């Protein structure tokens, strides 16, 4: 009978541990609608990019290698940006960008903790379209005269 009592105590303790332990945020990768948000690429060179951003909600701007038509590995991100207009925002890329690679800029909404966490902080969309800006290094840009 002491075996059943011991088992009951252990199971009760585990139940309490799980009931009161901090819960991890559930991963749901679904962009969120944030009206009034926009990104404009000002320039791109091997060292990084310069852009203008209008954030409808506090968040981040991230730069990714492009994999097909989707964002791939993260190569740079801004610090937390407040809601509003941010002009001439520079994202520096450690190790530089390659003329042989394609890149995408994304706007990501902060989940409230002020720290960029891929998969937790979600991409921003406006009118059902994710804000994503293709990046081409200026040496590859077509010159129109």
HELIX and SHEET records of a PDB file:
HELIX    1   1 UNK A    2  UNK A   20  1                                  19    
SHEET    1   A 5 UNK A  32  UNK A  33  0                                        
SHEET    2   A 5 UNK A 122  UNK A 126  1                                        
SHEET    3   A 5 UNK A 103  UNK A 109 -1                                        
SHEET    4   A 5 UNK A  59  UNK A  67 -1                                        
SHEET    5   A 5 UNK A  70  UNK A  77 -1                                        
SHEET    1   B 3 UNK A  32  UNK A  33  0                                        
SHEET    2   B 3 UNK A 122  UNK A 126  1                                        
SHEET    3   B 3 UNK A 129  UNK A 130 -1                                        
SHEET    1   C 4 UNK A  32  UNK A  33  0                                        
SHEET    2   C 4 UNK A 122  UNK A 126  1                                        
SHEET    3   C 4 UNK A 103  UNK A 109 -1                                        
SHEET    4   C 4 UNK A 132  UNK A 135 -1                                        
SHEET    1   D 3 UNK A  38  UNK A  45  0                                        
SHEET    2   D 3 UNK A  48  UNK A  55 -1                                        
SHEET    3   D 3 UNK A  84  UNK A  92 -1                                        
END                                                                             
